[in-house]
Amino acid sequence: LLITAGQASDKTAVPDLLVGLPAAGALVADRGYDSRAILDLVAKTGGQAHIPTQSRVRVQRSVEPALYRRRNLVERFFCKLKHFRRVATRFDKLARNFLAALLIASTRLWLRAYESTT
């Protein structure tokens, strides 16, 4: 997880997020991440980006529907994360305290999912 300024675009955080991850075969994201820089960065690390093209772009890329539907898992994670009152209302003034609350809530969600599979 990474916190950015409220007015910053999500695209600016992508390089920092990808640095800490092992090379993935596929990166799935929504239309908001459609940029040549992100596509080149993913290709440089040996992966393949599955990002639909924005409607204003003339040449449209195709995305495999079954793979793109898996993005739903991430969307559901953020929905569950917002059920934690401290995260949803952003009580914390400092970014480090808010990030700590996000990490604790994420850990609780992960533990809940991990317990149900064992």
Backbone as CSV, one residue per row, in Angstrom:
resi,resn,N_x,N_y,N_z,CA_x,CA_y,CA_z,C_x,C_y,C_z
1,LEU,0.845,-1.179,0.000,0.000,0.000,0.000,0.881,1.228,0.000
2,LEU,0.425,2.251,-0.666,1.176,3.492,-0.778,0.196,4.649,-0.722
3,ILE,0.527,5.660,0.041,-0.337,6.830,0.157,0.257,7.958,-0.678
4,THR,-0.577,8.587,-1.476,-0.152,9.740,-2.271,-0.988,10.947,-1.861
5,ALA,-0.605,12.100,-2.362,-1.382,13.312,-2.095,-2.761,13.178,-2.728
6,GLY,-3.744,13.826,-2.155,-5.112,13.713,-2.640,-5.301,14.192,-4.063
7,GLN,-4.546,15.189,-4.469,-4.693,15.730,-5.817,-3.791,15.036,-6.830
8,ALA,-2.945,14.098,-6.388,-2.012,13.409,-7.290,-2.738,12.309,-8.059
9,SER,-2.297,12.091,-9.275,-2.855,11.025,-10.092,-2.352,9.677,-9.588
10,ASP,-3.174,8.649,-9.733,-2.764,7.301,-9.339,-1.600,6.801,-10.184
11,LYS,-1.472,7.319,-11.389,-0.404,6.880,-12.289,0.981,7.191,-11.735
12,THR,1.095,8.234,-10.915,2.403,8.621,-10.403,2.959,7.613,-9.407
13,ALA,2.112,6.807,-8.789,2.556,5.849,-7.780,2.945,4.497,-8.370
14,VAL,2.640,4.256,-9.619,2.875,2.946,-10.218,4.344,2.522,-10.168
15,PRO,5.313,3.352,-10.552,6.715,2.900,-10.482,7.134,2.494,-9.076
16,ASP,6.716,3.237,-8.065,7.078,2.903,-6.688,6.426,1.598,-6.240
17,LEU,5.218,1.329,-6.698,4.534,0.097,-6.322,5.141,-1.124,-7.003
18,LEU,5.575,-0.981,-8.239,6.121,-2.111,-8.982,7.540,-2.462,-8.560
19,VAL,8.273,-1.510,-7.971,9.657,-1.767,-7.573,9.736,-2.873,-6.540
20,GLY,8.848,-2.893,-5.591,8.905,-3.868,-4.510,8.319,-5.221,-4.843
21,LEU,7.750,-5.392,-6.006,7.093,-6.651,-6.357,7.973,-7.507,-7.259
22,PRO,7.840,-8.831,-7.160,8.543,-9.676,-8.128,7.913,-9.502,-9.508
23,ALA,8.673,-9.815,-10.539,8.172,-9.657,-11.905,6.946,-10.539,-12.104
24,ALA,5.865,-9.921,-12.521,4.608,-10.646,-12.734,4.423,-10.919,-14.214
25,GLY,3.760,-12.014,-14.511,3.479,-12.328,-15.898,2.414,-11.410,-16.474
26,ALA,1.460,-11.013,-15.637,0.368,-10.159,-16.101,0.051,-9.110,-15.049
27,LEU,-0.163,-7.896,-15.516,-0.584,-6.799,-14.647,-1.934,-6.328,-15.154
28,VAL,-2.942,-6.400,-14.304,-4.294,-6.012,-14.681,-4.635,-4.717,-13.960
29,ALA,-5.118,-3.729,-14.705,-5.498,-2.443,-14.122,-6.658,-1.870,-14.928
30,ASP,-7.309,-0.859,-14.359,-8.432,-0.254,-15.077,-7.947,0.855,-16.009
31,ARG,-8.888,1.496,-16.679,-8.574,2.498,-17.702,-7.784,3.695,-17.171
32,GLY,-7.886,3.958,-15.899,-7.178,5.090,-15.321,-5.669,4.957,-15.398
33,TYR,-5.165,3.759,-15.584,-3.731,3.519,-15.638,-3.233,3.375,-17.078
34,ASP,-4.025,3.757,-18.046,-3.647,3.643,-19.451,-2.674,4.765,-19.815
35,SER,-1.401,4.438,-19.852,-0.392,5.382,-20.329,0.767,4.602,-20.920
36,ARG,1.431,5.193,-21.875,2.553,4.541,-22.542,3.678,4.264,-21.546
37,ALA,3.903,5.165,-20.587,4.982,4.986,-19.614,4.746,3.739,-18.756
38,ILE,3.521,3.516,-18.331,3.209,2.340,-17.512,3.334,1.068,-18.341
39,LEU,2.835,1.089,-19.565,2.949,-0.086,-20.432,4.410,-0.436,-20.689
40,ASP,5.243,0.577,-20.925,6.669,0.335,-21.155,7.360,-0.177,-19.905
41,LEU,6.990,0.345,-18.744,7.588,-0.095,-17.483,7.274,-1.565,-17.211
42,VAL,6.051,-1.969,-17.451,5.656,-3.369,-17.236,6.373,-4.268,-18.242
43,ALA,6.460,-3.834,-19.483,7.147,-4.626,-20.504,8.636,-4.757,-20.183
44,LYS,9.228,-3.703,-19.629,10.653,-3.724,-19.287,10.949,-4.731,-18.181
45,THR,10.002,-4.943,-17.283,10.191,-5.906,-16.196,9.834,-7.330,-16.624
46,GLY,9.420,-7.504,-17.860,9.133,-8.840,-18.362,7.682,-9.259,-18.248
47,GLY,6.815,-8.358,-17.896,5.400,-8.670,-17.760,4.594,-8.183,-18.948
48,GLN,3.316,-8.435,-18.877,2.396,-7.967,-19.910,1.259,-7.218,-19.229
49,ALA,0.999,-6.010,-19.683,-0.045,-5.180,-19.088,-1.377,-5.454,-19.776
50,HIS,-2.379,-5.712,-18.968,-3.745,-5.898,-19.462,-4.568,-4.716,-18.961
51,ILE,-4.462,-3.620,-19.678,-5.128,-2.375,-19.299,-5.959,-1.921,-20.489
52,PRO,-7.259,-1.776,-20.341,-8.071,-1.299,-21.461,-7.695,0.128,-21.847
53,THR,-7.876,0.434,-23.089,-7.556,1.763,-23.590,-8.670,2.730,-23.243
54,GLN,-8.306,3.967,-22.977,-9.317,4.991,-22.726,-10.083,5.257,-24.014
55,SER,-11.308,5.711,-23.880,-12.173,5.873,-25.047,-11.680,6.943,-26.011
56,ARG,-10.903,7.901,-25.522,-10.433,8.980,-26.393,-9.268,8.563,-27.293
57,VAL,-8.692,7.375,-27.068,-7.552,6.899,-27.842,-8.056,6.256,-29.124
58,ARG,-7.400,6.576,-30.220,-7.866,6.096,-31.519,-7.661,4.589,-31.678
59,VAL,-6.456,4.085,-31.380,-6.167,2.658,-31.535,-6.452,1.969,-30.205
60,GLN,-7.469,1.112,-30.203,-7.910,0.437,-28.988,-7.173,-0.899,-28.827
61,ARG,-6.695,-1.186,-27.602,-6.093,-2.479,-27.281,-7.192,-3.406,-26.788
62,SER,-7.036,-4.681,-27.075,-8.010,-5.648,-26.557,-7.467,-6.251,-25.268
63,VAL,-8.362,-6.535,-24.354,-8.009,-7.133,-23.069,-8.831,-8.397,-22.920
64,GLU,-8.176,-9.458,-22.469,-8.877,-10.723,-22.281,-9.932,-10.569,-21.180
65,PRO,-11.207,-10.781,-21.506,-12.280,-10.532,-20.533,-12.162,-11.361,-19.260
66,ALA,-11.771,-12.618,-19.370,-11.676,-13.470,-18.178,-10.593,-12.966,-17.226
67,LEU,-9.488,-12.511,-17.760,-8.409,-11.983,-16.936,-8.781,-10.633,-16.342
68,TYR,-9.445,-9.805,-17.121,-9.831,-8.477,-16.631,-10.862,-8.576,-15.511
69,ARG,-11.718,-9.610,-15.548,-12.705,-9.797,-14.499,-12.063,-10.097,-13.146
70,ARG,-10.835,-10.609,-13.149,-10.133,-10.911,-11.903,-9.805,-9.635,-11.119
71,ARG,-9.851,-8.493,-11.778,-9.630,-7.210,-11.117,-10.670,-6.977,-10.029
72,ASN,-11.772,-7.691,-10.120,-12.844,-7.609,-9.136,-12.334,-7.934,-7.731
73,LEU,-11.342,-8.801,-7.614,-10.788,-9.151,-6.306,-10.187,-7.933,-5.619
74,VAL,-9.514,-7.101,-6.361,-8.913,-5.889,-5.799,-10.004,-4.896,-5.416
75,GLU,-10.996,-4.747,-6.267,-12.095,-3.829,-5.971,-12.842,-4.262,-4.709
76,ARG,-13.047,-5.570,-4.530,-13.719,-6.062,-3.330,-12.866,-5.853,-2.087
77,PHE,-11.535,-5.962,-2.233,-10.646,-5.703,-1.098,-10.806,-4.267,-0.618
78,PHE,-10.812,-3.304,-1.541,-10.963,-1.908,-1.134,-12.343,-1.635,-0.542
79,CYS,-13.349,-2.328,-1.026,-14.685,-2.183,-0.445,-14.695,-2.687,0.996
80,LYS,-14.069,-3.841,1.245,-14.002,-4.376,2.607,-13.152,-3.485,3.506
81,LEU,-12.120,-2.888,2.941,-11.250,-2.001,3.709,-12.014,-0.778,4.200
82,LYS,-12.962,-0.318,3.423,-13.752,0.854,3.803,-14.780,0.546,4.885
83,HIS,-14.950,-0.723,5.233,-15.845,-1.075,6.328,-15.220,-0.767,7.684
84,PHE,-13.908,-0.568,7.709,-13.237,-0.177,8.940,-13.440,1.325,9.124
85,ARG,-14.074,1.686,10.195,-14.471,3.084,10.403,-13.288,4.043,10.373
86,ARG,-12.202,3.650,10.987,-11.028,4.518,11.051,-10.464,4.796,9.650
87,VAL,-10.548,3.804,8.779,-10.049,3.967,7.408,-11.039,4.788,6.587
88,ALA,-12.309,4.493,6.707,-13.320,5.155,5.875,-13.433,6.641,6.171
89,THR,-13.288,7.021,7.445,-13.478,8.426,7.810,-12.170,9.196,7.902
90,ARG,-11.050,8.491,7.817,-9.715,9.109,7.867,-9.569,10.002,9.092
91,PHE,-9.682,9.394,10.272,-9.527,10.119,11.526,-8.110,10.655,11.701
92,ASP,-7.132,9.930,11.199,-5.740,10.267,11.440,-5.317,11.493,10.644
93,LYS,-4.619,12.394,11.302,-4.123,13.597,10.636,-2.829,13.319,9.875
94,LEU,-1.972,12.472,10.438,-0.680,12.191,9.819,-0.787,11.016,8.853
95,ALA,-0.079,11.120,7.737,-0.116,10.067,6.724,0.438,8.758,7.267
96,ARG,1.471,8.817,8.107,2.050,7.571,8.638,1.064,6.850,9.546
97,ASN,0.265,7.591,10.310,-0.738,6.961,11.170,-1.864,6.354,10.341
98,PHE,-2.257,7.040,9.267,-3.293,6.509,8.386,-2.794,5.255,7.677
99,LEU,-1.532,5.275,7.233,-0.956,4.094,6.591,-0.906,2.929,7.570
100,ALA,-0.576,3.200,8.829,-0.567,2.140,9.842,-1.966,1.550,10.021
101,ALA,-2.988,2.403,10.044,-4.366,1.913,10.160,-4.741,1.062,8.946
102,LEU,-4.310,1.480,7.760,-4.563,0.695,6.548,-3.895,-0.669,6.627
103,LEU,-2.660,-0.693,7.109,-1.928,-1.955,7.196,-2.554,-2.899,8.219
104,ILE,-3.001,-2.362,9.330,-3.655,-3.204,10.337,-4.968,-3.759,9.799
105,ALA,-5.752,-2.911,9.154,-7.022,-3.372,8.581,-6.777,-4.407,7.482
106,SER,-5.763,-4.187,6.662,-5.436,-5.147,5.601,-5.002,-6.483,6.180
107,THR,-4.231,-6.426,7.256,-3.793,-7.654,7.913,-4.986,-8.422,8.469
108,ARG,-5.915,-7.721,9.072,-7.126,-8.390,9.585,-7.915,-9.049,8.455
109,LEU,-8.030,-8.361,7.319,-8.740,-8.955,6.185,-8.003,-10.180,5.660
110,TRP,-6.670,-10.090,5.578,-5.888,-11.214,5.082,-6.010,-12.405,6.031
111,LEU,-5.931,-12.146,7.345,-6.049,-13.230,8.322,-7.417,-13.896,8.238
112,ARG,-8.449,-13.091,8.048,-9.800,-13.641,7.927,-9.908,-14.552,6.705
113,ALA,-9.307,-14.141,5.599,-9.334,-14.965,4.381,-8.448,-16.184,4.550
114,TYR,-7.304,-16.037,5.229,-6.383,-17.148,5.419,-6.989,-18.212,6.337
115,GLU,-7.670,-17.796,7.400,-8.299,-18.742,8.313,-9.378,-19.571,7.636
116,SER,-10.102,-18.954,6.704,-11.208,-19.660,6.068,-10.727,-20.694,5.059
117,THR,-9.451,-20.622,4.641,-8.958,-21.582,3.661,-8.185,-22.722,4.290
118,THR,-7.869,-22.622,5.596,-7.089,-23.699,6.229,-7.948,-24.651,6.993
